[in-house]
Amino acid sequence: MRRRLVADFDARLEDPAAYARQAVQACSLFPEGDLFPFVYPALAYVNLALLDPGERARCETQVPKLLDLAIASVVKRVGPPGGALEDLPDYRSHAVYLGQLNLALGAYALVRDDPRYV
């Protein structure tokens, strides 16, 4: 079953923009439906890499796609000054969005030191 799920997500992420459109539409009934379809699969890929070092390359390929989609969603929702989340003076009542994004970023850091997300 795990192999099927991973293969399905790998196929979906061949076109991240199409995945984003489909996922956000499918999850639009949920308050965080524009975020969780990116954060949860990113966490799953990290877990795969931690459980099986042979999955590390897959994680390093797929997670950045998901993080970029999550960051775009958080920026859109939170509206940081100049679009820069690092310039937020406070959490702007979006603790769930910022916390979930940081959870995914922190998890990815366990697998790869990627300067794009520091």
MMTF fields as JSON, N, C-alpha, C and O atoms, coordinates in Angstrom:
{
  "mmtfVersion": "1.0.0",
  "mmtfProducer": "UNKNOWN",
  "numBonds": 471,
  "numAtoms": 472,
  "numGroups": 118,
  "numChains": 1,
  "numModels": 1,
  "chainsPerModel": [1],
  "groupsPerChain": [118],
  "chainIdList": ["A"],
  "bondAtomList": [4, 2, 8, 6, 12, 10, 16, 14, 20, 18, 24, 22, 28, 26, 32, 30, 36, 34, 40, 38, 44, 42, 48, 46, 52, 50, 56, 54, 60, 58, 64, 62, 68, 66, 72, 70, 76, 74, 80, 78, 84, 82, 88, 86, 92, 90, 96, 94, 100, 98, 104, 102, 108, 106, 112, 110, 116, 114, 120, 118, 124, 122, 128, 126, 132, 130, 136, 134, 140, 138, 144, 142, 148, 146, 152, 150, 156, 154, 160, 158, 164, 162, 168, 166, 172, 170, 176, 174, 180, 178, 184, 182, 188, 186, 192, 190, 196, 194, 200, 198, 204, 202, 208, 206, 212, 210, 216, 214, 220, 218, 224, 222, 228, 226, 232, 230, 236, 234, 240, 238, 244, 242, 248, 246, 252, 250, 256, 254, 260, 258, 264, 262, 268, 266, 272, 270, 276, 274, 280, 278, 284, 282, 288, 286, 292, 290, 296, 294, 300, 298, 304, 302, 308, 306, 312, 310, 316, 314, 320, 318, 324, 322, 328, 326, 332, 330, 336, 334, 340, 338, 344, 342, 348, 346, 352, 350, 356, 354, 360, 358, 364, 362, 368, 366, 372, 370, 376, 374, 380, 378, 384, 382, 388, 386, 392, 390, 396, 394, 400, 398, 404, 402, 408, 406, 412, 410, 416, 414, 420, 418, 424, 422, 428, 426, 432, 430, 436, 434, 440, 438, 444, 442, 448, 446, 452, 450, 456, 454, 460, 458, 464, 462, 468, 466],
  "bondOrderList": [1, 1, 1, 1, 1, 1, 1, 1, 1, 1, 1, 1, 1, 1, 1, 1, 1, 1, 1, 1, 1, 1, 1, 1, 1, 1, 1, 1, 1, 1, 1, 1, 1, 1, 1, 1, 1, 1, 1, 1, 1, 1, 1, 1, 1, 1, 1, 1, 1, 1, 1, 1, 1, 1, 1, 1, 1, 1, 1, 1, 1, 1, 1, 1, 1, 1, 1, 1, 1, 1, 1, 1, 1, 1, 1, 1, 1, 1, 1, 1, 1, 1, 1, 1, 1, 1, 1, 1, 1, 1, 1, 1, 1, 1, 1, 1, 1, 1, 1, 1, 1, 1, 1, 1, 1, 1, 1, 1, 1, 1, 1, 1, 1, 1, 1, 1, 1],
  "groupList": [{"groupName": "MET", "atomNameList": ["N", "CA", "C", "O"], "elementList": ["N", "C", "C", "O"], "formalChargeList": [0, 0, 0, 0], "bondAtomList": [1, 0, 2, 1, 3, 2], "bondOrderList": [1, 1, 2], "singleLetterCode": "M", "chemCompType": "L-PEPTIDE LINKING"}, {"groupName": "ARG", "atomNameList": ["N", "CA", "C", "O"], "elementList": ["N", "C", "C", "O"], "formalChargeList": [0, 0, 0, 0], "bondAtomList": [1, 0, 2, 1, 3, 2], "bondOrderList": [1, 1, 2], "singleLetterCode": "R", "chemCompType": "L-PEPTIDE LINKING"}, {"groupName": "LEU", "atomNameList": ["N", "CA", "C", "O"], "elementList": ["N", "C", "C", "O"], "formalChargeList": [0, 0, 0, 0], "bondAtomList": [1, 0, 2, 1, 3, 2], "bondOrderList": [1, 1, 2], "singleLetterCode": "L", "chemCompType": "L-PEPTIDE LINKING"}, {"groupName": "VAL", "atomNameList": ["N", "CA", "C", "O"], "elementList": ["N", "C", "C", "O"], "formalChargeList": [0, 0, 0, 0], "bondAtomList": [1, 0, 2, 1, 3, 2], "bondOrderList": [1, 1, 2], "singleLetterCode": "V", "chemCompType": "L-PEPTIDE LINKING"}, {"groupName": "ALA", "atomNameList": ["N", "CA", "C", "O"], "elementList": ["N", "C", "C", "O"], "formalChargeList": [0, 0, 0, 0], "bondAtomList": [1, 0, 2, 1, 3, 2], "bondOrderList": [1, 1, 2], "singleLetterCode": "A", "chemCompType": "L-PEPTIDE LINKING"}, {"groupName": "ASP", "atomNameList": ["N", "CA", "C", "O"], "elementList": ["N", "C", "C", "O"], "formalChargeList": [0, 0, 0, 0], "bondAtomList": [1, 0, 2, 1, 3, 2], "bondOrderList": [1, 1, 2], "singleLetterCode": "D", "chemCompType": "L-PEPTIDE LINKING"}, {"groupName": "PHE", "atomNameList": ["N", "CA", "C", "O"], "elementList": ["N", "C", "C", "O"], "formalChargeList": [0, 0, 0, 0], "bondAtomList": [1, 0, 2, 1, 3, 2], "bondOrderList": [1, 1, 2], "singleLetterCode": "F", "chemCompType": "L-PEPTIDE LINKING"}, {"groupName": "GLU", "atomNameList": ["N", "CA", "C", "O"], "elementList": ["N", "C", "C", "O"], "formalChargeList": [0, 0, 0, 0], "bondAtomList": [1, 0, 2, 1, 3, 2], "bondOrderList": [1, 1, 2], "singleLetterCode": "E", "chemCompType": "L-PEPTIDE LINKING"}, {"groupName": "PRO", "atomNameList": ["N", "CA", "C", "O"], "elementList": ["N", "C", "C", "O"], "formalChargeList": [0, 0, 0, 0], "bondAtomList": [1, 0, 2, 1, 3, 2], "bondOrderList": [1, 1, 2], "singleLetterCode": "P", "chemCompType": "L-PEPTIDE LINKING"}, {"groupName": "TYR", "atomNameList": ["N", "CA", "C", "O"], "elementList": ["N", "C", "C", "O"], "formalChargeList": [0, 0, 0, 0], "bondAtomList": [1, 0, 2, 1, 3, 2], "bondOrderList": [1, 1, 2], "singleLetterCode": "Y", "chemCompType": "L-PEPTIDE LINKING"}, {"groupName": "GLN", "atomNameList": ["N", "CA", "C", "O"], "elementList": ["N", "C", "C", "O"], "formalChargeList": [0, 0, 0, 0], "bondAtomList": [1, 0, 2, 1, 3, 2], "bondOrderList": [1, 1, 2], "singleLetterCode": "Q", "chemCompType": "L-PEPTIDE LINKING"}, {"groupName": "CYS", "atomNameList": ["N", "CA", "C", "O"], "elementList": ["N", "C", "C", "O"], "formalChargeList": [0, 0, 0, 0], "bondAtomList": [1, 0, 2, 1, 3, 2], "bondOrderList": [1, 1, 2], "singleLetterCode": "C", "chemCompType": "L-PEPTIDE LINKING"}, {"groupName": "SER", "atomNameList": ["N", "CA", "C", "O"], "elementList": ["N", "C", "C", "O"], "formalChargeList": [0, 0, 0, 0], "bondAtomList": [1, 0, 2, 1, 3, 2], "bondOrderList": [1, 1, 2], "singleLetterCode": "S", "chemCompType": "L-PEPTIDE LINKING"}, {"groupName": "GLY", "atomNameList": ["N", "CA", "C", "O"], "elementList": ["N", "C", "C", "O"], "formalChargeList": [0, 0, 0, 0], "bondAtomList": [1, 0, 2, 1, 3, 2], "bondOrderList": [1, 1, 2], "singleLetterCode": "G", "chemCompType": "PEPTIDE LINKING"}, {"groupName": "ASN", "atomNameList": ["N", "CA", "C", "O"], "elementList": ["N", "C", "C", "O"], "formalChargeList": [0, 0, 0, 0], "bondAtomList": [1, 0, 2, 1, 3, 2], "bondOrderList": [1, 1, 2], "singleLetterCode": "N", "chemCompType": "L-PEPTIDE LINKING"}, {"groupName": "THR", "atomNameList": ["N", "CA", "C", "O"], "elementList": ["N", "C", "C", "O"], "formalChargeList": [0, 0, 0, 0], "bondAtomList": [1, 0, 2, 1, 3, 2], "bondOrderList": [1, 1, 2], "singleLetterCode": "T", "chemCompType": "L-PEPTIDE LINKING"}, {"groupName": "LYS", "atomNameList": ["N", "CA", "C", "O"], "elementList": ["N", "C", "C", "O"], "formalChargeList": [0, 0, 0, 0], "bondAtomList": [1, 0, 2, 1, 3, 2], "bondOrderList": [1, 1, 2], "singleLetterCode": "K", "chemCompType": "L-PEPTIDE LINKING"}, {"groupName": "ILE", "atomNameList": ["N", "CA", "C", "O"], "elementList": ["N", "C", "C", "O"], "formalChargeList": [0, 0, 0, 0], "bondAtomList": [1, 0, 2, 1, 3, 2], "bondOrderList": [1, 1, 2], "singleLetterCode": "I", "chemCompType": "L-PEPTIDE LINKING"}, {"groupName": "HIS", "atomNameList": ["N", "CA", "C", "O"], "elementList": ["N", "C", "C", "O"], "formalChargeList": [0, 0, 0, 0], "bondAtomList": [1, 0, 2, 1, 3, 2], "bondOrderList": [1, 1, 2], "singleLetterCode": "H", "chemCompType": "L-PEPTIDE LINKING"}],
  "groupTypeList": [0, 1, 1, 1, 2, 3, 4, 5, 6, 5, 4, 1, 2, 7, 5, 8, 4, 4, 9, 4, 1, 10, 4, 3, 10, 4, 11, 12, 2, 6, 8, 7, 13, 5, 2, 6, 8, 6, 3, 9, 8, 4, 2, 4, 9, 3, 14, 2, 4, 2, 2, 5, 8, 13, 7, 1, 4, 1, 11, 7, 15, 10, 3, 8, 16, 2, 2, 5, 2, 4, 17, 4, 12, 3, 3, 16, 1, 3, 13, 8, 8, 13, 13, 4, 2, 7, 5, 2, 8, 5, 9, 1, 12, 18, 4, 3, 9, 2, 13, 10, 2, 14, 2, 4, 2, 13, 4, 9, 4, 2, 3, 1, 5, 5, 8, 1, 9, 3],
  "groupIdList": [1, 2, 3, 4, 5, 6, 7, 8, 9, 10, 11, 12, 13, 14, 15, 16, 17, 18, 19, 20, 21, 22, 23, 24, 25, 26, 27, 28, 29, 30, 31, 32, 33, 34, 35, 36, 37, 38, 39, 40, 41, 42, 43, 44, 45, 46, 47, 48, 49, 50, 51, 52, 53, 54, 55, 56, 57, 58, 59, 60, 61, 62, 63, 64, 65, 66, 67, 68, 69, 70, 71, 72, 73, 74, 75, 76, 77, 78, 79, 80, 81, 82, 83, 84, 85, 86, 87, 88, 89, 90, 91, 92, 93, 94, 95, 96, 97, 98, 99, 100, 101, 102, 103, 104, 105, 106, 107, 108, 109, 110, 111, 112, 113, 114, 115, 116, 117, 118],
  "secStructList": [7, 2, 2, 2, 2, 2, 2, 2, 2, 2, 2, 2, 6, 6, 1, 2, 2, 2, 2, 2, 2, 2, 2, 2, 2, 2, 6, 6, 6, 1, 6, 6, 6, 6, 6, 2, 2, 2, 2, 2, 2, 2, 2, 2, 2, 2, 2, 2, 2, 2, 2, 7, 4, 4, 4, 2, 2, 2, 2, 2, 2, 2, 2, 2, 2, 2, 2, 2, 2, 2, 2, 2, 2, 2, 2, 2, 2, 2, 7, 7, 4, 4, 4, 7, 4, 4, 4, 7, 1, 1, 7, 6, 6, 7, 2, 2, 2, 2, 2, 2, 2, 2, 2, 2, 2, 2, 2, 2, 2, 2, 2, 7, 7, 7, 4, 4, 4, 7],
  "xCoordList": [0.828, 0.0, 0.874, 0.596, 1.946, 2.808, 3.399, 3.452, 3.836, 4.418, 3.423, 3.779, 2.168, 1.133, 0.91, 0.795, 0.847, 0.646, 1.812, 1.616, 3.019, 4.196, 4.217, 4.497, 3.926, 3.895, 2.822, 3.029, 1.678, 0.603, 1.05, 0.844, 1.662, 2.109, 3.256, 3.322, 4.157, 5.227, 4.638, 5.093, 3.637, 3.002, 2.304, 2.395, 1.613, 0.919, 1.9, 1.603, 3.069, 4.041, 4.892, 5.781, 4.631, 5.307, 4.91, 5.675, 3.702, 3.232, 2.706, 1.512, 3.587, 3.171, 2.014, 1.143, 2.003, 0.92, -0.426, -1.43, -0.448, -1.692, -2.108, -3.29, -1.143, -1.461, -2.057, -3.054, -1.456, -1.946, -3.393, -4.227, -3.687, -5.059, -6.031, -7.074, -5.684, -6.564, -6.731, -7.845, -5.641, -5.692, -6.481, -7.301, -6.231, -6.946, -8.435, -9.261, -8.782, -10.195, -10.825, -11.911, -10.155, -10.702, -10.82, -11.695, -9.948, -9.924, -10.551, -10.407, -11.231, -11.755, -12.79, -13.048, -13.378, -14.351, -13.687, -14.347, -12.4, -11.686, -11.044, -10.558, -11.034, -10.452, -8.995, -8.598, -8.211, -6.807, -6.596, -5.509, -7.617, -7.555, -6.583, -6.283, -6.091, -5.084, -3.665, -2.703, -3.539, -2.229, -1.93, -0.866, -2.858, -2.604, -2.276, -1.511, -2.812, -2.428, -0.948, -0.449, -0.258, 1.17, 2.013, 3.051, 1.559, 2.326, 2.324, 3.379, 1.177, 1.109, 1.889, 2.602, 1.783, 2.627, 4.122, 4.94, 4.478, 5.894, 6.367, 7.456, 5.555, 5.912, 6.001, 6.858, 5.136, 5.175, 6.466, 7.082, 6.875, 8.128, 9.322, 10.238, 9.307, 10.391, 10.405, 11.467, 9.234, 9.173, 9.696, 10.389, 9.377, 9.909, 11.435, 12.083, 11.993, 13.451, 14.091, 15.18, 13.419, 13.968, 13.865, 14.735, 12.819, 12.652, 13.546, 14.002, 13.791, 14.554, 15.496, 15.05, 16.787, 17.73, 17.722, 18.148, 17.253, 17.122, 16.069, 16.046, 15.208, 14.153, 14.6, 13.835, 15.813, 16.291, 16.278, 15.849, 16.741, 16.771, 15.364, 15.154, 14.404, 13.005, 12.527, 11.899, 12.823, 12.43, 13.031, 12.338, 14.317, 14.995, 14.453, 14.611, 13.827, 13.225, 11.803, 11.423, 11.022, 9.592, 9.26, 8.382, 9.935, 9.572, 9.717, 8.827, 10.778, 10.834, 9.645, 9.204, 9.135, 7.942, 6.782, 6.065, 6.617, 5.519, 5.757, 4.821, 6.994, 7.304, 7.06, 6.524, 7.446, 7.211, 5.718, 5.307, 4.912, 3.46, 2.918, 2.048, 3.422, 2.975, 3.368, 2.568, 4.586, 5.032, 4.154, 3.731, 3.881, 3.02, 1.641, 1.067, 1.118, -0.198, -0.167, -1.078, 0.864, 0.981, 1.167, 0.556, 1.994, 2.193, 0.871, 0.534, 0.136, -1.165, -2.117, -2.805, -2.161, -3.093, -2.687, -3.53, -1.403, -0.934, -0.647, -0.827, -0.208, 0.085, 1.222, 1.033, 2.399, 3.519, 4.004, 3.765, 4.68, 5.198, 6.121, 7.079, 5.833, 6.653, 6.678, 7.549, 5.734, 5.679, 6.73, 6.909, 7.434, 8.522, 8.063, 7.871, 7.893, 7.439, 8.403, 7.981, 9.688, 10.667, 10.536, 11.131, 9.759, 9.552, 8.266, 7.897, 7.585, 6.358, 6.675, 7.565, 5.948, 6.171, 5.502, 5.908, 4.476, 3.79, 3.13, 3.287, 2.409, 1.847, 0.537, -0.003, 0.026, -1.175, -2.365, -3.148, -2.492, -3.598, -3.621, -4.678, -2.458, -2.354, -1.371, -0.508, -1.516, -0.603, -0.651, 0.382, -1.819, -1.921, -1.102, -0.32, -1.268, -0.54, 0.964, 1.731, 1.379, 2.811, 3.401, 4.513, 2.669, 3.147, 3.271, 4.27, 2.28, 2.327, 3.463, 4.162, 3.636, 4.732, 6.069, 6.937, 6.235, 7.494, 7.702, 8.839, 6.637, 6.739, 7.32, 8.229, 6.8, 7.291, 8.732, 9.549, 9.043, 10.416, 11.391, 12.475, 10.999, 11.855, 12.044, 13.135, 10.998, 11.101, 12.053, 12.894, 11.923, 12.801, 14.262, 15.158, 14.5, 15.87, 16.497, 17.722, 15.685, 16.223, 16.85, 17.717, 16.41, 16.861, 17.906, 18.853, 17.724, 18.625, 18.805, 17.843, 20.02, 20.342, 20.203, 21.15, 19.028, 18.717, 18.659, 17.741, 19.609, 19.671, 18.454, 18.232, 17.678, 16.483, 15.469, 14.655, 15.517, 14.463, 14.98, 14.359, 16.103, 16.667, 16.15, 16.5],
  "yCoordList": [-1.193, 0.0, 1.259, 2.215, 1.249, 2.424, 2.734, 3.894, 1.711, 1.93, 2.579, 3.451, 2.135, 2.729, 4.196, 5.028, 4.515, 5.911, 6.793, 7.9, 6.291, 7.062, 7.257, 8.354, 6.209, 6.313, 7.307, 8.071, 7.291, 8.226, 9.668, 10.529, 9.93, 11.297, 11.706, 12.856, 10.779, 11.101, 11.53, 12.505, 10.809, 11.149, 12.502, 13.304, 12.752, 14.041, 15.21, 16.282, 14.996, 16.076, 16.277, 17.128, 15.505, 15.777, 17.154, 17.804, 17.592, 18.932, 19.575, 19.491, 20.218, 20.778, 21.775, 21.801, 22.586, 23.569, 22.876, 23.294, 21.833, 21.081, 20.396, 20.383, 19.825, 19.21, 20.256, 19.993, 21.432, 22.487, 22.854, 22.958, 23.048, 23.399, 22.308, 22.583, 21.08, 19.953, 19.784, 19.588, 19.859, 19.637, 20.728, 20.44, 21.972, 23.079, 23.005, 23.257, 22.666, 22.523, 21.378, 21.534, 20.243, 19.079, 19.318, 18.75, 20.152, 20.38, 21.709, 22.136, 22.361, 23.711, 23.781, 24.862, 22.661, 22.671, 22.819, 23.174, 22.551, 22.605, 23.973, 24.558, 24.496, 25.829, 25.953, 27.007, 24.906, 24.943, 24.108, 23.574, 24.001, 23.195, 23.711, 23.018, 24.918, 25.466, 25.28, 25.772, 24.568, 24.344, 22.871, 22.377, 22.18, 20.795, 19.85, 18.909, 20.047, 19.147, 19.244, 18.423, 20.24, 20.395, 19.978, 19.333, 20.349, 20.056, 18.561, 17.987, 17.937, 16.525, 15.602, 14.724, 15.763, 14.918, 15.202, 14.285, 16.458, 16.776, 16.016, 15.441, 16.011, 15.272, 13.772, 13.085, 13.279, 11.85, 11.492, 10.467, 12.334, 12.072, 12.109, 11.294, 13.055, 13.114, 11.836, 11.264, 11.392, 10.154, 8.969, 8.113, 8.908, 7.838, 7.859, 6.821, 9.047, 9.179, 8.808, 8.235, 9.133, 8.79, 7.295, 6.721, 6.67, 5.231, 4.416, 3.332, 4.935, 4.194, 5.164, 5.933, 5.143, 6.06, 5.965, 6.904, 4.869, 4.736, 5.674, 5.907, 6.206, 7.133, 8.594, 9.492, 8.834, 10.204, 11.009, 12.163, 10.414, 11.135, 11.526, 12.627, 10.631, 10.937, 12.117, 13.041, 12.08, 13.159, 14.488, 15.504, 14.475, 15.705, 16.248, 17.434, 15.405, 15.837, 16.351, 17.376, 15.647, 15.947, 17.0, 17.835, 16.972, 17.889, 19.351, 20.139, 19.76, 21.176, 21.628, 22.772, 20.757, 21.115, 21.436, 22.42, 20.599, 20.786, 21.993, 22.735, 22.2, 23.363, 24.657, 25.615, 24.692, 25.896, 26.195, 27.354, 25.153, 25.351, 25.808, 26.677, 25.236, 25.625, 27.07, 27.837, 27.431, 28.807, 29.791, 30.807, 29.497, 30.383, 30.523, 31.612, 29.428, 29.463, 30.3, 31.089, 30.131, 30.889, 32.375, 33.22, 32.691, 34.098, 34.71, 35.827, 33.989, 34.493, 34.713, 35.732, 33.781, 33.856, 34.932, 35.703, 34.988, 35.858, 37.273, 38.229, 37.423, 38.741, 39.457, 40.568, 38.852, 39.507, 40.73, 40.832, 41.656, 42.845, 42.446, 41.698, 42.942, 42.642, 41.172, 40.742, 40.394, 38.969, 38.148, 36.97, 38.747, 38.065, 37.625, 38.451, 36.333, 35.814, 36.171, 36.372, 36.252, 36.574, 38.011, 38.362, 38.841, 40.223, 40.431, 41.568, 39.348, 39.478, 40.034, 39.528, 41.073, 41.598, 40.732, 40.754, 39.972, 39.055, 37.974, 37.958, 37.094, 35.973, 36.304, 35.465, 37.497, 37.977, 37.033, 36.89, 36.403, 35.478, 34.276, 33.71, 33.907, 32.766, 31.73, 31.231, 31.423, 30.475, 29.103, 28.443, 28.663, 27.353, 27.344, 26.421, 28.346, 28.39, 28.482, 27.73, 29.396, 29.568, 28.373, 27.945, 27.834, 26.678, 25.441, 24.726, 25.174, 24.008, 24.135, 23.162, 25.335, 25.545, 25.29, 24.614, 25.825, 25.623, 24.173, 23.704, 23.467, 22.033, 21.307, 20.487, 21.607, 20.964, 21.377, 20.54, 22.65, 23.111, 22.444, 22.015, 22.361, 21.728, 20.24, 19.702, 19.588, 18.163, 17.953, 17.055, 18.772, 18.638, 18.861, 18.225, 19.755, 20.015, 18.782, 18.683, 17.845, 16.596, 15.728, 14.9, 15.92, 15.103, 15.833, 15.224, 17.134, 17.89, 19.31, 19.965, 19.776, 21.165, 21.955, 22.063, 22.499, 23.179, 24.686, 25.163, 25.436, 26.874, 27.664, 28.794, 27.087, 27.798, 28.016, 28.937, 27.167, 27.193, 27.59, 27.274, 28.272, 28.702, 30.068, 30.62],
  "zCoordList": [0.0, 0.0, 0.0, -0.724, 0.83, 0.896, -0.477, -0.886, -1.18, -2.507, -3.465, -4.257, -3.378, -4.242, -3.915, -4.815, -2.622, -2.22, -2.653, -3.156, -2.452, -2.847, -4.359, -4.841, -5.097, -6.559, -7.005, -7.948, -6.324, -6.657, -6.424, -7.279, -5.27, -4.994, -5.91, -6.344, -6.207, -7.155, -8.497, -9.094, -8.964, -10.235, -10.159, -11.088, -9.062, -8.91, -8.904, -9.43, -8.306, -8.178, -9.421, -9.431, -10.47, -11.74, -12.262, -12.974, -11.898, -12.247, -10.961, -10.675, -10.18, -8.894, -8.993, -8.124, -10.034, -10.174, -10.371, -9.796, -11.17, -11.372, -10.08, -9.736, -9.36, -8.062, -7.126, -6.455, -7.08, -6.187, -6.511, -5.611, -7.782, -8.168, -7.756, -7.163, -8.071, -7.76, -6.25, -5.764, -5.519, -4.071, -3.355, -2.484, -3.724, -3.074, -3.385, -2.508, -4.604, -4.954, -4.157, -3.599, -4.106, -3.399, -1.899, -1.245, -1.353, 0.097, 0.491, 1.637, -0.414, -0.16, 0.961, 1.492, 1.325, 2.421, 3.792, 4.769, 3.861, 5.133, 5.318, 4.35, 6.546, 6.783, 6.312, 5.815, 6.462, 6.048, 4.782, 4.56, 3.973, 2.762, 1.721, 0.749, 1.916, 1.011, 1.55, 0.96, 2.673, 3.279, 3.532, 3.16, 4.156, 4.563, 3.41, 3.621, 2.192, 1.098, 0.712, -0.058, 1.245, 0.966, 2.17, 2.018, 3.357, 4.569, 4.882, 5.15, 4.852, 5.251, 4.316, 4.802, 2.999, 2.146, 2.343, 2.263, 2.599, 2.866, 4.096, 4.094, 5.142, 6.355, 6.077, 6.632, 5.239, 4.894, 4.159, 4.449, 3.209, 2.502, 3.462, 3.352, 4.397, 5.387, 6.221, 6.469, 6.648, 7.427, 6.631, 7.182, 5.354, 4.509, 4.51, 4.645, 4.359, 4.316, 5.65, 5.683, 6.739, 8.053, 8.325, 8.98, 7.833, 8.02, 7.095, 7.458, 5.912, 4.909, 4.196, 3.344, 4.527, 3.873, 2.349, 1.676, 1.8, 0.358, -0.226, -1.434, 0.62, 0.188, 0.26, -0.092, 0.705, 0.897, -0.407, -0.42, -1.485, -2.767, -3.203, -3.712, -3.006, -3.347, -2.505, -3.021, -1.226, -0.314, -0.769, -0.82, -1.099, -1.51, -2.828, -3.119, -3.616, -4.875, -4.664, -5.229, -3.859, -3.751, -2.692, -2.91, -1.572, -0.486, -0.894, -0.576, -1.576, -1.971, -2.82, -2.706, -3.651, -4.437, -3.494, -3.679, -2.497, -1.541, -0.648, -0.35, -0.219, 0.614, -0.152, 0.404, -1.414, -2.209, -2.338, -2.287, -2.503, -2.561, -1.208, -1.149, -0.14, 1.199, 1.502, 2.037, 1.161, 1.404, 0.634, 1.185, -0.62, -1.417, -0.788, -0.769, -0.28, 0.36, 1.633, 1.883, 2.425, 3.679, 3.382, 4.036, 2.416, 2.049, 1.601, 1.993, 0.791, 0.319, 1.488, 1.541, 2.41, 3.541, 4.543, 5.001, 4.885, 5.968, 5.484, 6.239, 4.244, 3.69, 4.387, 4.883, 4.44, 5.1, 4.326, 3.123, 5.001, 4.31, 3.159, 3.355, 1.979, 0.817, 0.443, -0.314, 0.963, 0.659, 1.385, 1.076, 2.351, 3.057, 4.448, 5.34, 4.617, 5.914, 7.034, 8.173, 6.726, 7.768, 8.282, 9.301, 7.578, 8.01, 8.801, 9.097, 9.143, 9.929, 11.316, 11.999, 11.733, 13.087, 14.163, 15.325, 13.767, 14.674, 13.819, 12.598, 14.451, 13.688, 12.983, 12.261, 13.178, 12.485, 12.598, 11.659, 13.735, 14.002, 13.056, 12.776, 12.579, 11.679, 12.228, 11.506, 13.497, 14.136, 13.473, 13.356, 13.039, 12.4, 11.116, 10.89, 10.283, 9.018, 9.233, 8.63, 10.087, 10.327, 11.057, 10.75, 12.017, 12.761, 11.894, 11.981, 11.061, 10.179, 9.155, 8.868, 8.614, 7.675, 8.366, 7.813, 9.563, 10.276, 10.681, 10.735, 10.96, 11.239, 10.019, 10.155, 8.848, 7.623, 7.32, 6.935, 7.491, 7.252, 8.219, 7.822, 9.486, 10.483, 10.219, 10.412, 9.784, 9.477, 8.301, 8.334, 7.272, 6.109, 6.494, 5.937, 7.436, 7.893, 8.534, 8.602, 9.003, 9.557, 8.469, 8.748, 7.24, 6.117, 5.273, 4.776, 5.12, 4.243, 4.737, 5.136, 4.71, 5.025, 3.728, 2.949, 3.511, 2.258, 2.499, 3.166, 1.978, 2.264, 1.76, 2.195, 0.861, 0.382, 1.49, 1.421, 2.518, 3.529, 4.924, 5.938, 4.955, 6.241, 6.579, 7.622]
}
